[in-house]
Amino acid sequence: MPHSETPPAEVGPLLGQTLAAHRNWTRTPSKARADVLVTIGDALEAAADELVPLARAETNLPEPRLRGELKRTGFQLRLFADLLRGGDHLDARLDHADPHWPMGAPRPDLRRSRRPIGPVLVYAASNFPFAFSVAGGDTASALAAGNAVVVKAHPGHPRLSDATASVVRSALEDTGTEPDLLQVIHGREPGIAALRDPRIKAAGFTGSIPGGRALLDIAASRPDPIPFYGELGSNNPVFVTHRAARERGDEIAAGFIASFTQNAGQFCTKPGTLFVPAGSDLTEKLAATSLPAGEPMLNPAIETAFRKTLAERESHGSVEVLARGEESDNAPAPTLLRTRVEKLLADPATLEQECFGPTALVVEYDHEAQLVAAARSFGGQLTATVQAQESCDVGELAEELAERAGRVLFNQWPTGVSVTYAQQHGGPYPATTAPGTTSVGTAAIERFLRPVAYQNFPQHLLPAELRDDNPEGFPRLENGRPAERDR
């Protein structure tokens, strides 16, 4: 039975409740917010036996994967709590008044830190029903920054979305925090109405290029344009040198197959193209390896789109099928395709397009100089990978890939995005709409903060991190140099 949409008449009042909760949350000290995030993370993990079966029924994803993803969701909330307790997210800076400032005029007393941007609208993803959905990374980072959140639930798992929101809201109530800090809406039109509402000050999105681009244009065309942080699409190419193919061919073939078929190829970091040396036996190894049996995809709409795109790719005049796994009535077969590098360069718009699902294109090349030209043909990517020996001269290739991808890997595989401090999950368009940001890792909080400078303010009116006594002992720069922490 289809899930009912949020009535349009309810969107405005709901946003009013969100704004009221935001105003209280934004005044909550960072360390108190950290305690709330920990409570939410613990509550979600404690509800695994309720949430995982719902996710299994609505997404077809296997239970071990879902339990691991729920653990990741709780972990990232606690990781943001650690960040809040340390205070680095505030980027506090103090410049004391200096009558002899060498620019030619006295410098006033200036103190700068970051504050919450305002209520955030999050568009949940289909392929990570916990980690990129109602309580996922966008929600965690926005809450950590001090913002209320409205989640536009993904239609692929509506019952799970409501159940997850119920757990979060109960956890908020248990801490004495207003539950309206997190709200969930359903339906395309309510999601658009919320994006256009002036009470929403930023938005996060994970999904397709057409859908994300349409929402980006709406966010930019508002009377008051707002930041739109969209993760849209990526091919995630992999480049194998001659020596690596010769010395590690079996390892590379096995790693690539495992990566592009994992969870039916429904990762945004799935490697979609593998460049291999012509004349090596790597292509034959790939063709001879038994591909795993097909797995059910997330929902019928995604499966239909995958089958259509794969059929179009197979019918391309320069592409042939290299290997295919077993297919069942409800699970498309993993499929490897093959072409030549010059054929790909003749039609990159078609052959480099993301195909969301268990397929990839093997591209044969003759000379490693061709890899640099191939790298230049790609648009923005979330990841790009080099499979090489350390003695291989891949400096120019690595530099080209760094121009186009947010994360460049050496001898590893891009599926699996660690939630950590140095992670970068983003990239130039069309991988994302904001290449200077990440949606995974602690740096994701920066998307939902904005800097404010206070000039010549009395101490009692300043944020705590900018007062002379620095009561929380947060890190800060004073006159351009790191100050010693008081606590």
C-alpha positions in Angstrom: 0.0 0.0 0.0 1.5 3.4 -1.0 2.6 5.6 1.8 0.5 8.8 2.1 2.1 12.1 1.3 2.3 15.0 3.7 -0.7 17.2 3.1 0.4 20.5 1.5 -1.4 22.5 4.1 0.7 20.9 6.9 4.1 21.9 5.5 3.9 25.6 6.6 2.9 24.8 10.2 5.5 22.0 10.4 8.2 24.5 9.3 7.0 26.9 12.0 7.5 24.2 14.6 10.9 23.5 13.2 12.0 27.1 13.4 10.8 27.4 17.0 12.8 24.3 17.9 15.8 25.6 16.0 15.9 28.8 18.0 16.3 26.9 21.2 18.7 24.4 19.9 21.0 27.0 18.4 21.5 28.5 21.9 22.4 25.1 23.4 26.1 24.9 24.2 28.2 22.6 22.1 29.0 20.2 24.9 25.3 19.9 25.8 24.5 19.2 22.1 27.1 16.5 22.1 25.3 14.7 24.9 22.1 14.7 22.9 23.8 13.3 19.8 25.2 10.4 21.9 21.7 9.7 23.3 20.3 9.6 19.7 23.1 7.3 18.5 22.6 4.9 21.3 18.8 4.9 20.9 19.1 4.0 17.2 21.4 1.1 17.8 19.2 -0.1 20.7 16.3 -0.1 18.2 18.0 -2.4 15.7 15.6 -5.3 16.2 12.7 -2.9 15.3 14.4 -1.0 12.5 16.4 -3.6 10.6 13.4 -5.8 9.7 11.6 -2.7 8.3 14.7 -1.8 6.3 15.0 -5.4 5.0 11.4 -5.5 3.8 11.6 -2.1 2.1 15.0 -2.2 0.5 15.9 -5.9 -0.2 19.3 -5.2 1.4 20.8 -8.1 3.5 20.5 -8.0 7.2 24.2 -8.0 8.0 24.7 -5.0 5.7 21.8 -3.2 7.4 23.0 -3.9 10.9 26.5 -2.7 10.0 25.0 0.4 8.5 23.0 1.2 11.6 26.1 0.8 13.7 27.8 3.3 11.4 24.9 5.7 11.8 25.2 5.6 15.6 29.0 5.9 15.3 28.9 9.1 13.2 26.6 10.8 15.7 29.0 10.0 18.5 32.0 11.2 16.3 30.3 14.5 15.9 29.7 14.6 19.6 33.5 14.3 20.1 34.0 17.1 17.6 31.6 19.4 19.6 33.4 18.7 22.8 36.7 19.7 21.3 35.4 22.9 19.8 37.4 22.9 16.6 34.3 23.2 14.5 33.9 26.8 15.8 37.2 28.0 14.2 37.4 30.8 16.8 39.7 33.7 16.0 40.5 36.7 18.1 42.3 39.8 16.8 42.9 42.3 19.6 42.8 46.0 18.9 46.1 47.2 17.5 46.7 51.0 17.0 49.8 50.2 15.1 48.5 47.7 12.6 50.8 47.9 9.6 48.0 48.2 7.0 48.0 51.9 7.7 45.1 52.2 10.0 44.4 51.0 13.5 42.9 47.5 13.8 39.7 47.2 15.8 39.0 44.4 18.2 37.6 41.6 16.0 36.4 38.2 17.1 35.2 35.6 14.7 33.5 32.2 15.1 30.9 30.0 13.4 27.2 29.8 14.2 24.4 27.6 12.9 23.2 28.5 9.4 19.5 27.9 10.1 16.9 25.1 9.6 18.2 22.5 7.1 16.2 20.4 4.6 17.6 16.9 4.0 16.6 14.8 1.0 17.2 11.1 2.1 18.9 8.6 -0.2 17.6 5.2 -1.3 20.7 3.1 -1.2 21.7 3.8 2.5 18.4 3.7 4.4 20.2 4.5 7.7 23.6 6.2 7.0 22.2 8.6 4.3 18.6 8.8 5.4 16.5 10.2 8.3 19.3 10.0 10.9 22.2 9.8 8.4 25.2 12.0 7.8 23.4 15.1 6.6 21.1 15.1 9.6 23.9 14.3 12.1 26.1 17.1 10.8 23.3 19.6 10.7 22.1 18.8 14.2 25.7 18.9 15.4 26.1 22.4 13.9 23.1 23.5 16.0 20.4 23.4 13.3 16.9 21.9 13.2 16.3 19.4 10.4 13.4 18.6 8.1 13.9 15.3 6.3 12.1 14.7 3.0 11.8 10.9 3.3 12.8 8.7 0.3 9.8 6.9 -1.2 11.8 3.7 -1.2 11.6 3.2 2.5 8.8 5.3 4.0 7.8 3.1 6.9 11.4 2.8 8.0 11.7 6.6 7.7 8.8 7.2 10.1 10.1 4.6 12.5 13.6 6.0 12.6 12.2 9.5 13.1 10.1 8.2 16.0 13.2 6.8 17.7 15.1 10.0 17.3 12.3 12.2 18.5 11.8 10.0 21.6 15.5 10.3 22.3 15.3 14.1 22.0 12.4 14.1 24.5 14.4 11.9 26.9 17.1 14.6 27.0 14.6 17.4 27.5 15.1 18.6 23.9 12.1 19.6 21.7 11.3 16.6 19.4 10.3 19.0 16.6 14.1 19.5 16.2 13.6 16.6 13.7 10.6 16.5 11.3 9.8 14.2 8.4 7.8 14.9 5.3 6.7 12.6 2.5 6.1 13.4 -1.2 7.7 15.3 -4.1 5.6 18.4 -3.9 5.9 18.9 -0.1 9.7 18.5 -0.6 9.7 21.2 -3.2 7.5 23.5 -1.1 9.9 23.1 1.9 12.9 24.0 -0.3 11.2 27.2 -1.4 10.2 28.2 2.1 12.2 31.1 3.5 12.6 29.4 6.9 14.9 26.7 5.3 18.4 28.1 5.1 20.3 25.1 3.5 19.7 21.7 1.9 21.5 18.4 1.5 20.7 15.9 -1.2 21.9 12.4 -2.3 20.4 11.1 -5.5 20.4 11.3 -9.3 21.8 14.0 -11.5 18.5 15.1 -13.0 16.7 15.3 -9.6 19.6 17.0 -7.8 20.0 19.5 -10.6 16.3 20.4 -10.6 16.5 21.0 -6.8 19.7 23.0 -7.1 18.1 25.3 -9.6 15.1 25.8 -7.2 17.5 26.6 -4.3 19.4 29.1 -6.5 16.3 30.8 -7.9 14.7 31.6 -4.5 14.4 35.3 -3.7 17.0 34.4 -1.0 19.2 31.7 -2.6 20.5 29.1 -0.2 23.4 26.6 -0.3 22.4 23.3 -1.8 24.8 20.4 -1.1 23.9 17.7 -3.6 25.7 14.4 -4.2 24.5 13.5 -7.7 26.5 10.9 -9.7 29.9 9.3 -10.2 31.6 6.8 -12.5 34.7 6.3 -10.2 37.2 5.1 -12.8 40.1 2.8 -12.0 43.4 2.9 -14.0 45.7 -0.2 -14.0 49.3 0.1 -15.1 51.1 -2.6 -17.2 53.3 -3.6 -14.3 50.4 -3.9 -11.9 48.4 -6.0 -14.3 51.4 -8.3 -14.8 52.3 -8.7 -11.1 48.9 -8.5 -9.4 46.5 -9.5 -12.1 44.6 -12.0 -10.0 44.3 -9.7 -7.0 43.1 -6.8 -9.1 40.5 -8.9 -11.0 39.1 -10.3 -7.7 39.1 -6.9 -6.0 37.4 -5.2 -8.9 34.6 -7.8 -9.2 33.9 -7.7 -5.5 33.8 -3.9 -5.6 31.5 -3.3 -8.6 29.1 -6.1 -7.6 28.8 -5.3 -3.9 25.2 -4.9 -2.9 24.1 -5.1 -6.5 26.4 -2.2 -7.5 24.2 0.3 -5.7 27.0 2.3 -4.1 27.7 5.9 -5.3 31.4 4.9 -5.2 31.0 1.7 -7.3 33.9 1.6 -9.8 32.2 1.9 -13.2 35.2 1.8 -15.5 38.4 -0.2 -15.4 41.3 0.7 -17.7 43.5 -2.4 -18.4 46.5 -2.9 -20.7 45.7 -4.6 -24.0 47.7 -7.7 -24.5 47.9 -8.4 -20.7 45.9 -11.4 -19.4 43.8 -9.2 -17.1 40.9 -9.0 -19.5 40.9 -12.8 -19.9 41.1 -13.2 -16.1 38.0 -11.0 -15.8 36.2 -12.9 -18.5 37.0 -16.3 -16.9 36.0 -15.3 -13.4 32.6 -16.4 -12.4 30.6 -13.3 -11.5 28.4 -13.6 -8.5 24.7 -14.3 -8.8 22.4 -11.3 -9.1 20.9 -9.7 -6.0 17.5 -8.0 -5.8 17.9 -4.2 -6.2 16.5 -1.6 -3.9 13.2 -1.2 -5.5 11.5 -1.8 -8.9 12.1 1.7 -10.2 15.8 1.4 -9.7 15.9 -2.0 -11.3 13.9 -0.7 -14.3 16.3 2.2 -14.7 19.3 -0.1 -14.5 18.0 -2.5 -17.1 17.2 0.3 -19.5 20.7 1.9 -19.1 22.5 -1.4 -19.4 20.5 -2.3 -22.6 21.5 1.0 -24.1 25.1 0.5 -23.2 25.2 -3.0 -24.6 23.7 -1.8 -27.9 26.4 0.8 -28.3 28.4 0.0 -31.5 31.8 -0.1 -29.8 30.8 -2.2 -26.8 30.6 -6.0 -26.3 29.7 -8.2 -23.4 32.8 -9.6 -21.7 31.1 -11.6 -18.9 27.7 -12.0 -17.3 26.5 -13.7 -14.1 23.4 -15.5 -13.4 20.0 -13.7 -13.6 16.8 -14.5 -11.8 13.3 -13.1 -12.1 13.9 -10.4 -9.5 17.7 -9.9 -9.7 19.5 -8.6 -12.8 22.8 -10.4 -13.6 26.1 -8.6 -12.9 27.5 -7.7 -16.3 31.0 -6.7 -17.5 31.3 -4.9 -20.8 34.4 -4.2 -22.9 35.6 -1.5 -25.3 38.8 0.2 -26.5 40.2 3.5 -25.1 39.9 5.3 -28.5 36.2 4.2 -28.7 35.6 5.6 -25.2 37.3 8.9 -26.1 35.1 9.1 -29.2 31.9 9.1 -27.1 32.7 9.8 -23.5 29.3 11.4 -22.8 27.7 8.0 -23.3 30.3 5.5 -22.2 31.4 7.4 -19.0 27.9 8.0 -17.8 27.1 6.4 -14.4 25.1 3.2 -14.6 23.7 2.6 -11.1 23.7 -1.2 -10.6 25.9 -4.3 -11.1 27.8 -3.4 -14.3 31.1 -2.0 -15.3 33.0 -1.2 -18.5 36.5 -2.7 -19.1 38.5 -0.4 -21.4 41.7 -1.7 -23.1 44.6 0.7 -23.8 48.0 0.3 -25.5 50.3 2.9 -23.9 50.1 4.4 -20.4 50.2 7.9 -21.9 46.6 7.1 -23.1 45.6 6.9 -19.4 46.2 10.6 -18.9 44.1 11.5 -22.0 41.4 9.2 -20.6 41.5 10.8 -17.2 41.1 14.2 -18.8 37.9 13.0 -20.6 36.0 12.5 -17.3 33.8 15.1 -15.5 33.8 15.5 -11.8 34.0 12.3 -9.7 33.6 11.2 -6.1 36.6 8.9 -6.5 39.3 7.8 -8.9 41.7 4.9 -8.4 45.2 4.0 -9.5 46.3 0.4 -9.4 50.1 0.5 -9.8 53.3 -0.6 -8.3 55.2 2.0 -6.2 57.9 2.2 -8.8 55.4 3.1 -11.6 55.6 6.6 -12.9 52.0 7.7 -12.4 52.5 11.2 -11.1 50.9 13.0 -14.0 47.9 10.6 -14.0 47.5 11.1 -10.2 47.5 14.9 -10.7 44.9 14.7 -13.4 42.7 12.5 -11.2 43.1 14.9 -8.3 41.8 17.7 -10.6 38.6 15.7 -11.1 37.9 13.6 -8.0 37.4 14.3 -4.3 39.2 11.1 -3.2 42.0 9.5 -5.1 43.0 5.9 -4.1 46.2 3.9 -4.6 45.9 0.1 -4.7 42.6 0.0 -2.8 38.9 0.1 -3.9 36.5 3.0 -3.6 33.5 1.2 -2.2 33.4 1.7 1.6 33.6 5.3 2.8 35.2 5.5 6.2 33.6 8.0 8.6 36.6 9.9 10.0 38.3 13.2 10.3 40.1 13.4 7.0 37.4 11.9 4.7 36.4 13.7 1.6 33.1 12.5 0.0 32.5 15.0 -2.7 34.0 16.3 -6.0 33.5 18.6 -8.9 30.2 18.7 -10.7 28.4 16.5 -11.5 29.7 14.4 -8.6 28.4 17.1 -6.3 27.1 20.7 -6.5 29.6 22.0 -4.0 33.1 20.6 -4.5 34.6 22.4 -1.6 32.6 20.4 0.9 32.1 16.8 2.1 29.0 14.9 3.1 31.0 12.2 5.1 33.4 12.8 8.0 33.6 15.5 10.6 34.3 18.3 8.1 30.7 17.8 6.9 29.6 20.1 9.8 31.2 23.1 7.9 28.3 23.0 5.4 25.8 24.0 8.0 27.7 26.7 9.9 28.4 30.3 8.9 31.0 32.7 10.2 30.2 35.9 12.1 32.7 38.5 13.2 32.0 40.6 16.3 33.7 44.0 16.3 34.3 45.9 19.6 31.7 43.9 21.5 31.6 43.9 25.3 32.6 40.6 26.9 29.2 39.6 28.2 27.6 39.8 24.8 30.2 37.6 23.0 29.8 33.8 22.4 31.6 31.9 25.1 34.4 30.8 22.7 35.3 34.4 22.0 35.4 35.8 25.5 38.8 36.5 27.1 38.2 33.8 29.8 37.3 31.1 27.2 35.1 29.2 29.8 34.9 26.0 27.6 38.6 26.0 26.9 38.0 25.7 23.2 40.9 26.1 20.7 41.3 29.4 19.0 43.7 31.7 17.1 44.8 34.9 18.9 46.4 37.5 16.7 47.0 34.8 14.1 48.7 32.3 16.4 47.2 29.2 18.2 46.4 30.1 21.8 47.1 27.8 24.7 43.9 26.1 25.9 42.9 27.2 29.4 41.3 23.8 30.1 
